[in-house]
Amino acid sequence: MAEIIQKDGTWAFDGDALRLTPGRDKNVGLLRGTLGELVVPLGALAGVSFEQGKKSGRLRLRLRDGADPLLHATGGRLTEPHDPYQLTVESDRYGVAEYFADEVRNALLLDGVSPDPVAGYLLPGPSVPLSVSAGDGTAGFDGERVRLEWNWKTEDAKAATGPRTIALTEITAVEWQPAAGLENGHLRFTVRSVPATAPPKYDPNAVELWGFKRDPLMALIAAAVQARLPHPSAPPAETAVRPGPAQLTNAPPAEDDHDALLRRLRELGELHRSGVLTDEEFALAKQAVLRRM
């Protein structure tokens, strides 16, 4: 097992997965601290690097495209203190960091892990329910619905629309954009049959962000929603209507025979391990399949 412990956090690798635990240092970003410990399977990695500096270095993980809903929803726009896949390394631990990076690289080679994009999320995304207040509103997500409520800083025309409840089945895309320079950021939901033409300041399906401390937490809402949307690699036929966990548990197999039921059990196990199905949903679905065997 390889491990590196720093003020910025602790990274541990057991050969199968990396466990990334944020530190309690004041420089640790609010998003990292709130997100907590991440377990990244080896198969989700495309590479690892270590960069030395005069006073400190940096370990960086590069994930395969499409492996993490957080990275997809934020489009690679997480800055250094909030990026969970970067670790600041003190100069007296450069040797440990190099050893850690070599261990991960060797494991990737031995396991033959491809750096190519993946066809499904390999990380489950943040747990729900979630609620974050920042910018001109509060966004909440319970796994099935997004709730948007406005505050006193909201533009009158937008506030006049009242609180918004958007069913997950109506959302086709979600995006988190941080404030940069004179440009404000946003958390925006693209809703089926409703073109997003208005600026976030006036869009009732968006929260406008101004670059304050809590803005990055809106990325957690974006990631939790993204994890439950069709994967970006899914063909158009699958993206039109994505079955939710309840539909997955009740859907009959294509062939009503023993082999088909065994395949269904394996599929449910994969969905459970990837976080799409909760423990309770998996147990119910498994029981339903077993009753038919």
LOGU-728994 format. One record per residue (C-alpha): residue number from 1; residue in three letters; x, y, z. Coordinates in steps of 0.001 Angstrom, whole numbers, plus 524288, in hexadecimal, padded with zeros to 5 digits. Layout:
LOGU-728994
R  num  residuo      x      y      z
R  NUM      ALA      X      Y      Z
...
This chain:
LOGU-728994
R  num  residuo      x      y      z
R    1      MET  80000  80000  80000
R    2      ALA  80503  80D91  7FC6E
R    3      GLU  80119  8195D  8047A
R    4      ILE  804A3  827B2  80547
R    5      ILE  80011  83039  8108A
R    6      GLN  8005F  83F06  80F26
R    7      LYS  7F9A4  84AD8  8150D
R    8      ASP  7F20C  84BD3  80858
R    9      GLY  7ECF3  83DFA  809CC
R   10      THR  7F02D  82F85  809CC
R   11      TRP  7F0B8  826D8  7FDE2
R   12      ALA  7F159  8180E  7FF6A
R   13      PHE  7F233  80D99  7F4EF
R   14      ASP  7EFC6  7FF20  7F78D
R   15      GLY  7F1B1  7FA14  7E9B8
R   16      ASP  7E340  7FA69  7E61E
R   17      ALA  7DECC  80819  7E9B8
R   18      LEU  7E3A8  81532  7EE87
R   19      ARG  7DDFD  81B0E  7FAD6
R   20      LEU  7DEC7  829F3  7FA8B
R   21      THR  7DC49  83080  807A2
R   22      PRO  7DC9B  83F68  80874
R   23      GLY  7E4D1  8457E  81346
R   24      ARG  7E08E  84F85  81D3F
R   25      ASP  7EA0F  859EF  818F2
R   26      LYS  7E43E  86776  816D6
R   27      ASN  7E84B  866EE  8088C
R   28      VAL  7DF99  85B38  805B7
R   29      GLY  7D445  86000  7FD6A
R   30      LEU  7C650  85FB3  80279
R   31      LEU  7C1EF  85660  7F7D1
R   32      ARG  7CC76  84C59  7FB06
R   33      GLY  7C987  84D15  8097A
R   34      THR  7BAEB  84B82  8075D
R   35      LEU  7BC67  840A5  7FD5D
R   36      GLY  7C481  838F6  80724
R   37      GLU  7CBBE  82C73  80435
R   38      LEU  7CB91  82757  7F64F
R   39      VAL  7CE29  81951  7F246
R   40      VAL  7D30E  818CF  7E449
R   41      PRO  7D3EC  80B58  7DDEC
R   42      LEU  7E07B  808D0  7D684
R   43      GLY  7D899  806B4  7CA1E
R   44      ALA  7D3FC  814DF  7CA85
R   45      LEU  7E1CA  81A37  7C916
R   46      ALA  7E85C  81E85  7BC93
R   47      GLY  7F51B  8226C  7C33E
R   48      VAL  7FC3F  828B8  7CE9B
R   49      SER  806DA  83311  7CF0E
R   50      PHE  80F87  839B5  7D914
R   51      GLU  814CA  84767  7D6ED
R   52      GLN  81F79  84D0F  7DF84
R   53      GLY  82039  85B51  7E34A
R   54      LYS  8299B  8637E  7EB4B
R   55      LYS  82146  86379  7F78D
R   56      SER  8172B  85907  7F4AA
R   57      GLY  81360  84F2E  7EA6C
R   58      ARG  806B9  849AA  7E565
R   59      LEU  8014E  83C21  7E348
R   60      ARG  7F6D6  83BC3  7D8C3
R   61      LEU  7EDA4  83108  7D49C
R   62      ARG  7E830  830E5  7C6E1
R   63      LEU  7DB50  829AD  7C5BA
R   64      ARG  7D622  82342  7B98E
R   65      ASP  7CC47  82B8C  7B249
R   66      GLY  7BE8A  8286E  7B6DD
R   67      ALA  7C2C4  82185  7C365
R   68      ASP  7BEB8  82C09  7CD21
R   69      PRO  7B1EA  833C5  7CCAF
R   70      LEU  7B845  83ECE  7D47C
R   71      LEU  7C2A1  84118  7CA14
R   72      HIS  7B8A1  8401F  7BF30
R   73      ALA  7AF25  849CB  7C56F
R   74      THR  7B9E5  853A7  7C880
R   75      GLY  7C0D8  85221  7BB6E
R   76      GLY  7CE66  85240  7C186
R   77      ARG  7CC14  85FB4  7C763
R   78      LEU  7CED0  85C4B  7D5A1
R   79      THR  7D9F5  864A8  7DAA1
R   80      GLU  7E54B  85F62  7E2A1
R   81      PRO  7E003  86077  7F089
R   82      HIS  7D34D  859BE  7ECA0
R   83      ASP  7D877  84F37  7E36D
R   84      PRO  7D821  8422F  7EAD5
R   85      TYR  7E1C6  83C31  7E139
R   86      GLN  7ED29  844FC  7E4FE
R   87      LEU  7F57C  843E7  7F148
R   88      THR  7FF72  84DF6  7F5D3
R   89      VAL  80C18  8472C  7F9F6
R   90      GLU  81620  84D4E  80311
R   91      SER  82412  84D5C  7FE1A
R   92      ASP  828F9  8439E  80842
R   93      ARG  81F44  83981  8031D
R   94      TYR  8230A  839E5  7F4CA
R   95      GLY  828DE  82C42  7F58E
R   96      VAL  81C4D  826CA  7FB4C
R   97      ALA  8143E  82D86  7F0CB
R   98      GLU  81CB5  827E4  7E5F1
R   99      TYR  81B9B  81A4D  7EBD1
R  100      PHE  80CD2  81BD4  7ECE3
R  101      ALA  80BB1  82001  7DEAD
R  102      ASP  81441  814A4  7DA3E
R  103      GLU  80BDA  80ADA  7E1B5
R  104      VAL  7FF86  80FD1  7DB2B
R  105      ARG  805F6  80FD9  7CDAD
R  106      ASN  80AE4  801FB  7CF76
R  107      ALA  7FD65  7FD63  7D385
R  108      LEU  7F756  803C9  7C77C
R  109      LEU  8012B  7FCAD  7BEDF
R  110      LEU  7FF9C  7EF86  7C59E
R  111      ASP  7F0CA  7F039  7C504
R  112      GLY  7F119  7F4FA  7B704
R  113      VAL  7E809  8005F  7BA1C
R  114      SER  7E4C8  807DD  7ADCF
R  115      PRO  7E55E  816CB  7AE50
R  116      ASP  7DA23  81778  7A48F
R  117      PRO  7CCDF  81D63  7A811
R  118      VAL  7C336  814B5  7AF41
R  119      ALA  7B522  811B0  7ABCA
R  120      GLY  7AFBB  8133B  7B99A
R  121      TYR  7B2C2  81A7A  7C61A
R  122      LEU  7BC75  8136F  7CEEC
R  123      LEU  7BA44  81CA4  7DA6C
R  124      PRO  7ACBD  81E63  7E063
R  125      GLY  7ACAE  82D1C  7E25E
R  126      PRO  7A8F9  8343F  7EEFF
R  127      SER  79EE1  82E60  7F817
R  128      VAL  79135  83419  7F895
R  129      PRO  78975  83B21  7FDA9
R  130      LEU  7916F  84774  7FB9B
R  131      SER  78E5E  855CF  7FD9F
R  132      VAL  79749  86161  7FADA
R  133      SER  794F5  86FFD  7FC35
R  134      ALA  79D8D  878E9  7F40C
R  135      GLY  79C48  88407  7EA67
R  136      ASP  78E2E  887EC  7E81A
R  137      GLY  787AE  87B8D  7ED13
R  138      THR  78766  86E45  7F397
R  139      ALA  7882C  86196  7EBEC
R  140      GLY  78401  85495  7F1A6
R  141      PHE  783BA  846E4  7EBFE
R  142      ASP  77DA5  83AB2  7F1F9
R  143      GLY  7811F  83111  7E747
R  144      GLU  7747B  83304  7DFAB
R  145      ARG  771C4  841A6  7DF9F
R  146      VAL  7796D  84E4C  7DF5D
R  147      ARG  773F2  8595C  7E798
R  148      LEU  777FC  86782  7E4E9
R  149      GLU  77466  8727E  7EE3F
R  150      TRP  77812  880D6  7ED17
R  151      ASN  77D56  88AC4  7F6C6
R  152      TRP  77CEE  89984  7F817
R  153      LYS  7881B  89B0B  7EE4C
R  154      THR  78064  894B4  7E333
R  155      GLU  77BFE  89D35  7D7DB
R  156      ASP  76D84  8A0BE  7D93E
R  157      ALA  7698B  89A7F  7CC58
R  158      LYS  76FC2  88DAC  7D04A
R  159      ALA  76ADD  88DFB  7DE49
R  160      ALA  75D12  8904C  7D939
R  161      THR  75D0B  88296  7D372
R  162      GLY  75D76  87D3E  7E15E
R  163      PRO  76468  87103  7E639
R  164      ARG  76721  866D0  7DBD0
R  165      THR  765E8  85804  7DCDB
R  166      ILE  76BB3  850A8  7D156
R  167      ALA  76A22  84200  7CFF6
R  168      LEU  77692  83AB8  7CC92
R  169      THR  76F95  834D1  7C0DF
R  170      GLU  76E0B  8428A  7BB30
R  171      ILE  77C7D  8460D  7BC57
R  172      THR  784F6  84372  7B073
R  173      ALA  7919B  849E7  7B512
R  174      VAL  797B4  85100  7C093
R  175      GLU  7A34B  85A39  7C0E5
R  176      TRP  7AB0D  860FB  7CB81
R  177      GLN  7B321  86CB8  7C771
R  178      PRO  7BB7A  87460  7D14E
R  179      ALA  7BC4E  8832B  7D128
R  180      ALA  7C85A  887EA  7C9D0
R  181      GLY  7CCD3  895F1  7C933
R  182      LEU  7C124  89E94  7C65B
R  183      GLU  7B8F7  89302  7C1EB
R  184      ASN  7AFAF  88D0D  7CBD1
R  185      GLY  7AE5C  87E66  7CD07
R  186      HIS  7A24E  875D7  7CD9E
R  187      LEU  79C01  868D4  7D059
R  188      ARG  792E0  86671  7C4F0
R  189      PHE  7894F  85B7F  7C1EB
R  190      THR  78543  85917  7B3E9
R  191      VAL  7770A  8550D  7B425
R  192      ARG  770A2  84D15  7A974
R  193      SER  769AE  85594  79F45
R  194      VAL  76DFF  86236  7A61B
R  195      PRO  77968  868D6  79EFC
R  196      ALA  78348  86F31  7A838
R  197      THR  78434  87C4C  7A14B
R  198      ALA  7835D  885B9  7ACD3
R  199      PRO  78F81  88950  7B4B6
R  200      PRO  79023  8825D  7C1FB
R  201      LYS  78C84  88F3D  7C864
R  202      TYR  77EE0  88DEF  7C27F
R  203      ASP  77DFD  87F45  7BFF6
R  204      PRO  7748D  878AD  7C9AC
R  205      ASN  77BDE  86BD5  7C781
R  206      ALA  788FF  87171  7CB9A
R  207      VAL  78F95  876C1  7D7CD
R  208      GLU  798BE  88232  7D53E
R  209      LEU  7A5D3  881BF  7DC78
R  210      TRP  7AE87  88D52  7DF97
R  211      GLY  7BB44  8871C  7E3D0
R  212      PHE  7B8C5  88634  7F26F
R  213      LYS  7BD9E  87BA1  7FBA6
R  214      ARG  7B217  8724A  7FA87
R  215      ASP  7B116  87293  7EBB2
R  216      PRO  7B924  86612  7E9BC
R  217      LEU  7AF58  85E6E  7F1F8
R  218      MET  7A57E  8601A  7E6FB
R  219      ALA  7AE55  856D5  7DF57
R  220      LEU  7A9F1  84C0F  7E8B9
R  221      ILE  79BD4  84E1C  7E475
R  222      ALA  7A023  84DC3  7D645
R  223      ALA  7A7C1  84122  7D857
R  224      ALA  79CC2  83A58  7DFCA
R  225      VAL  79335  83D70  7D4D2
R  226      GLN  79D0C  839CE  7CA38
R  227      ALA  79F49  82C7E  7D083
R  228      ARG  790E0  82974  7CE6C
R  229      LEU  78FFA  82E6A  7C071
R  230      PRO  7934E  825F7  7B4AA
R  231      HIS  7A1E8  82454  7B2F4
R  232      PRO  7A765  82D81  7A870
R  233      SER  7AB7C  821BB  7A045
R  234      ALA  79DA6  81C2D  79FFC
R  235      PRO  7979E  81BCB  79244
R  236      PRO  78C16  824EE  78F81
R  237      ALA  7822B  81A0B  79118
R  238      GLU  7868E  8182B  79F2B
R  239      THR  7877B  82693  7A263
R  240      ALA  7795A  8292E  79E90
R  241      VAL  773E5  82280  7AAA4
R  242      ARG  77CCD  81D1A  7B505
R  243      PRO  776AD  812F9  7BE2B
R  244      GLY  777D6  81669  7CC6B
R  245      PRO  77BCD  80CC4  7D709
R  246      ALA  76DA5  808A1  7D92F
R  247      GLN  76C05  80557  7CADB
R  248      LEU  778DD  7FDF2  7CAED
R  249      THR  77453  7F593  7D641
R  250      ASN  7675F  7F222  7CFDD
R  251      ALA  76B60  7F07E  7C1A9
R  252      PRO  76A35  7E258  7BD29
R  253      PRO  775B0  7DBFD  7B637
R  254      ALA  77547  7DADB  7A783
R  255      GLU  774B0  7CC15  7A899
R  256      ASP  76D00  7C5C9  7B384
R  257      ASP  77681  7BAB0  7B5E9
R  258      HIS  780C5  7B709  7BFDE
R  259      ASP  78C54  7BCC3  7B850
R  260      ALA  7854D  7C9AA  7B62B
R  261      LEU  78236  7CAA1  7C4A4
R  262      LEU  79067  7C7FD  7C824
R  263      ARG  79498  7D2C0  7BED5
R  264      ARG  78AB2  7DBC3  7C540
R  265      LEU  7908E  7D8F1  7D292
R  266      ARG  79E15  7DC6E  7CD85
R  267      GLU  798E7  7E908  7C791
R  268      LEU  79271  7ECE6  7D45E
R  269      GLY  79F11  7E9F8  7DB9D
R  270      GLU  7A68E  7F323  7D291
R  271      LEU  79C69  7FDE7  7D478
R  272      HIS  79D4A  7FC1B  7E332
R  273      ARG  7AC2C  7FC9D  7E35F
R  274      SER  7AC5C  808CB  7DAED
R  275      GLY  7A2C4  80FAD  7E400
R  276      VAL  79729  81095  7DAAC
R  277      LEU  78F1B  807B6  7E394
R  278      THR  78EA6  8098D  7F24B
R  279      ASP  7900F  7FDF7  7FB82
R  280      GLU  7814D  7FD84  7FD4A
R  281      GLU  77E54  7FE69  7EEBF
R  282      PHE  78849  7F3CF  7EBC5
R  283      ALA  782A0  7EAC5  7F626
R  284      LEU  774CA  7EC76  7F0E9
R  285      ALA  778FD  7EA58  7E2DF
R  286      LYS  780F3  7DE5E  7E670
R  287      GLN  77576  7D868  7EDBB
R  288      ALA  76C88  7DACA  7E212
R  289      VAL  775E4  7D3BA  7D8F0
R  290      LEU  77835  7C883  7E249
R  291      ARG  76998  7C64F  7E390
R  292      ARG  7690B  7C3CE  7D4E9
R  293      MET  77432  7B9CC  7D4EC
